Amino acid sequence: AGFRKQAIEELREELSRQFTLDASSIERKPSDEETELQRLAFIERQANAAVALIRLEDTRPVYEFLTVDRDPEALSQFIYRIRGREVSPLLLINSFRELESKAVPENSVERRQHFYRLYGFLLGLGEFTFDQLPAQQRDILTSELVAMYGTHPSRAVHSALGWLLRRWGQDELVRRVDETPLDYDESGKREWYVLKIDPPAPATAESVRSMVGRLSDHTKAVPTAAKDSANKPVIDLLAPLYFTMIVFPGGEFEMGDPENSRRIKVTGPIAVCDQEVTWQHFSSFDADSHRQEWERKYKKTLEAEDPAFGVNWYEAVNFCRWLTSARGLDEKSQSYIHFDFPSGLESNPGWLNLPAGTEWPMRAGRPGFRLLTDEEWEYVARYGTGTTYSFGNSESLLAEYNWYTDNSDQWSHRTKQL
């Protein structure tokens, strides 16, 4: 008991000494003069101390440590270090419940920090498999998290809950929430909503050709469901489409890398789908042409929930127009004007040779679907952070958050898995 008390006091002192500048208890951040290696080493020491305190069931200093000010590195390193350091999942569960039971602050900054800590503990729980949870906690915790998933106002917490439940094999429970329409909250308190779109009747090959400008010769007529090699339905082309939209306020940020950045202002609010466009989405639009084409070319199966790829810009814009119409909005609501696809152009998967000067203007401020601009994409991808990536600057953590050359096996992966 004496050793435990002494260890807690020393760890508290270490955390305080590391992140406190003066008596005002302002959190210390690595200065601009420190090298990146020194910065990471500094944060890693803090994360190790935080994990040790969790193991010793002393959570208050950890809550303070997970306060984020444009630098998410501390949280990311804390999550990463939970793995393999003998942290009991029950400790995280209890810490999460303790934090969740606290009153949500009214102050916007404190409110965001509160949600961010919940987000961190949810990601930390994801370091454990469902079977590693205490048996008596599994059903109770699952019910709690599913209820939160359908009601919690924070976009970060909502996304983390869905990720965690899918990771624990609760896909069906997640799907029920994802397929329950939920209106946009004009007050801004709930930062996400769910759209349901009923696709129009399947297109014929000729109408799709005129709409997207390219369709493989093998397509003669479009069935209501695509078939796999065993003649089993893979994608129901008439199934309702659901989009969980994440709402971001407007704001300013530094765009680009540190050596070549510029201050950008993004007008908001903007609503962005919480995942890549899937083959379920795009096949309902193009009658499953692209997916079947890529399956034949690469001799690999592409599932409905895999991300669509090999789509050129014109096809993507037409998809946006199609979604806008399917939602019941008129031409004035379209973000892109009606455009006749140029005829006689060489077209290969993912590529178009267009005449110089060819444009397709975007009409900003319309309620229809559209593609993000470069500035908007980087703004939402790194929202609220000042680091290179949304999780910090450490490239060693890339595989935890992204599919890329080193961990993807050169192929696409189902959405929402990382």
N, C-alpha and C positions, 0 to 999 in steps of 0.2 A: 504493500500500500504506500509506504514511504517513497519507494523508487518511482512508482507511478505518478505520485504527486510532484516529485522533483522533475520528472521528465516533462510533465505538462507545463510546469512553470518555465522550464528552459526553452521549450518549443514556443510558448507564448512570447517569451522575451525575444527569441530569435525572429519570429514573425514581426513583432513590433519594431525591433531594431532595423530590420530589413526594409520595411515599407513605411516607416514613420520618419518624416523629415524633422518635425519639431513638436512642440507641445500642443499644437493645434490638431495633431493626428492626421495631417494630410498624407495620403498614401504616396509613398515614394515610387517614382517611375525611373527607369534607367535614363540618364541624361543623354542628350544628342551627341555628346562627345564620346560616350562609351562605344566601343565596337559592338557589332551585332553578336559576336561570340560571347562577349562579356554580358551583354544584355540577356541572352538566352540562359547563360549559366546562372545569372542572378535570379531569373524567374524560376528556373528549375529547382534551385535551392528552396525557394518559397513553396513551390508545389510539393516538394518532398516533406517539408515541415507540415504543410496542410494535411497531407495524407496521414502522417504520423498522428496528428491531433484527432483526425477522424477515428483512427484505430483506438485511440485512448478516450473516445467518446466525449471530446471537448469541441463542440461545433461552433460556438460563437465566433472565435477568431477566424474560423474558416469562412463563415458567412461574410465577414468583413473583407477577407482576402479575395473573395470572388466578386467584389465590386469592380465593375469594368468601366474604364474611361478611355474609350477608343482603342484599347489594346486588349484583345481577347486571349493573348498568349497564356496568361496565368490560368484561366479556366481550361484551355486546351491541354496544357501540361498537367494540370491536376487530374483531368479525366484520364489521360494517357497513363498516368502513374498509378492509378487505382489497380490496373491490371498487374497481376503478379506480385503484389505487395501485401497479400493476405488480408485485404480489407474485407470484412464480412458484408455480404449484401444486406443483411438485416440492419447494420449500422447506417447504410445509405438510405434504406427504406424509412427508418425512424427519423433520420435527419430530414429527409424529404417531407415526411408528414408533419414534422415540427415546423418546418418552414411554410408549408402550405396552410397550416392552421393560423398563421399570423395574419393580422388585418392587412389588406392591401393598401399601401400608402396612397394618399390623394395627390401628393406632389408628383408631377410627371417624371422627374428624374429618379426619385426614390422608387416609384412604381416600376419603372423600367429595370432598375437594379434588382428589385424583388423578383420579377419575372425571369430575369437572366439567371439568377441563382437557381430557381426551380428548373430552368432549362439545363443548367449544368449538372444537377443531380440526376435528372432523367437520362442524360447522355452517359453519366457515370454508371447508372444501373444497366445500361446497354452493354457494359463490359462483362456482364454475367449472362450466361444462358438461362433459359427458363427453368431448366432442371437444377440449376445451382441455387435457386431461391429456396428458402425454407418452405417445406411442403405445406405447412399450415397457412402460409402467406400468399400462395400463388393465386388462388381463386379470388380472395378478398382484394388483393392488390390489383389484379386484372380488372375487376369490376370498378374499382376506384378510378383507375386510369382511363378506362373506356368512357366513364361518365364525364371525366374532365376533358377528354378529347372532343366530346360533342358540345362543350359549353365554355371552355376556358377562353377568355378574350384575347390572350396574347398570341400573336403569330408565331413567335419563337417556341413557346410552350406547346401550342397546338401541333406544330411540325415535329417537335421532339417526341411528343406522346405517340403520334402516328408511327414514327420511325421505330420507337421502342416496342410498341405492340406488334408491329410486323416482324421485328427481329425475334420476338418471342413466339412467333407462329400464330398470332391472333388476327390473321388477315381477314377472316370473315367478319369479325367484330369491327375492324377498321372500315371495311367496305360499307357496312351499314351506315356508318356516320358519313363517309365520303359520298354516299348516294342519297343523302337526305338534304334536299334543297334548303338553303338558308339565305335570307335576304341580306343585302348589303346594309351595314349599320351606319346610317348617316351621321350619327353622333360621334363616330370614330372610336368608341370604346372597344368594340370588337374589331380586331384587325384582320379578319378573314371572313369569307362567305362562300357558299356553294351554289354554282350555277348548274341547272339541268337544261340540256338542249336535246330536243327530239329531231334526229336527222330526217330530211325529206326522203321520199321514196328513192330507191336505188337508181342511179343514173344509168343510161345506156352508154355503150362504148363511144358512140358518136358525140353525145352531149358532153361526156367527160373530155374527149379529145378537143372539142371546141373551147372547153372551159380552162383546161390546164396546158393545152398545146402539145402534149405528148402522152401517148398511151401505147403500151406494147402491143404488137400485132396479135399476140395470142388472145387478147381479150375480145370476145365477140358480143356477149351479153353478160350483164352483171347479175349474179345471184344475190339473194338476200343474206347469204352467209358464205364466207370463204371456206374451202375444204382443205384438209391436210391430206397427206399421202394415204392415210387410212380412211379417207372419205368422212372424217368426223369434223363437225363445225369447229373452226378456230376463232373466227371473228363474225359476230352477228352485225351485219351492216345496218340493221334497223334499230339496234339497241340504243337506248338513251345514252347520251354522253354527259359526263359530269366533270366539272372543273372546280377545284378548290382555288379560290383567288385570294392572294395575300395582298393586303393594302399597305402601301408605303406613303408617308407624307412627303411633300416636296422638301427640298433642302439644298445645301451646297456641300461640295466635297472636292478633295484633291484627286483629279483623274490622272492615271498614268503612273509610271514608276517614279521613285523619288528623284532620279536624275533628270526627268523630263516631264514633270507634272504641271497641271494647270488647274486653276479654280473653275469649277463648273457649277452652275445653278440648274437644278432639275425642278420643273413645275409639277406639282402634285395636287391631290393625291393620285397615285397610279395603282392599278390592280394587276398583279402578275400571277400567272398560273404557278402552282407550287411544284410542278414537275415539268419535264420535257413533254412535248406532244408525243403521244404513244401511237402505235400502229392501230389500236382501237379507234382513236380519234381520226387519224389521217385516212385510214382505209374506208371509213364511212363516207369520206369526201371523194376519194379517187377510185372507189370500187375495188379496193385491194390490189390495184395495179402494181404500185411500187414494191410493196412487201413481197408479193409473189415473184416479181422480177429479181429482187435481191436474194431471195431464197434459192432460186434456180442458179443464179450466178455463183453464190458462195457455198451452196449445198449445206446450208445450216438453217435450223428452224428459227423463225422470228415469231415470238409470242405476242399476244394482244397488248400486254403491258410493257413490252420492250419499247425503247424510244425510237421514233421514226428517224430515218436518215436518208441521205442521197436525194434530197429534195432541193430543187433550184429556187431562186428567189421569187420568180414569177409564180411558181406553184404555191409557195408559202403565202404570198399575198392573196392569191385566189382562195386559199384555204381560209384566211381571215375573212374575206368577203363572204364566203359560203357560211361560215359560222355566224356572222352577223345577220345574214338573211334567215338562217335556220332559227335564230333566236327571236325572230319576228320583227326586227328593226327594218326601217325603210332605207331607200337609197341615200337620203340625206344624212342618215346616221353612219354610213360607211366611212371608214377611215381612209379608204382608197377609192378613187373614182373608177367607174367602169372602164375597162381597157380591153381592146381587141388584141389578142396575142399575135405577134408578128408571124406571118406565114413564110414558109420556105427557108426556115433557119435550121442549121445543123444542131441537133440536140442529143446529148448523151446524158446518162444518169448523173445528176448533180451539176451539169454544165450547160450553159447557153452561150452561143456566139451572137451577141446583139449588135445592131448598128450603133455607131458612135452617137452619143447624145440621147439615146433612148432613156426615157424617164417614166416613172410612175409615181406621181406626187402623193405624199401622205398629207392628209388633212388633220392636223392636230386638234385635240379638243372634242372630237366626235366620240360618241359612246360605243362605236363598233370596235370589233377586235382589230388588232394591228400588231406588227412586230415592234419590239423595243428598239430604240436608238442605241448606238454604242454607249453614249453617256448614261442612259437609263439602265442599261444592262450592268455596267460596272457599279453604278450607284446602288442598285438593289443587291448585287452579289456581295458587296462589301459594306452593306448598310450599317452605319453607326460606328465603323471601325476606321482606324487610320493605318492599318497594317497592309502588307502586300496581299494577303489572303484573308478571307472572312474569319479564319481561325488563328491568325497570327502571321509571323514571318518564317517560321521553321519549316523548311522543305522536308524534314524528316517525318512530318505528320501528313504529308500530301495523300498518302495511300489510305489514310483514315477518313478522308473527306471527299476524294475525287477518284474517278476512273481516268487513268491516263496511260501512257505508253508502258510504264514499268509494271503495272498491276492489272491491266485489262485483258491481257492475252490477245490484244489487237482485235477486240470485238466489243460490240455494245452489250450493256447489261441492263437488267430490269431497273426501272426508275425507283427512286426513293429507298435504295438499299444502303447508301452511305450517308 
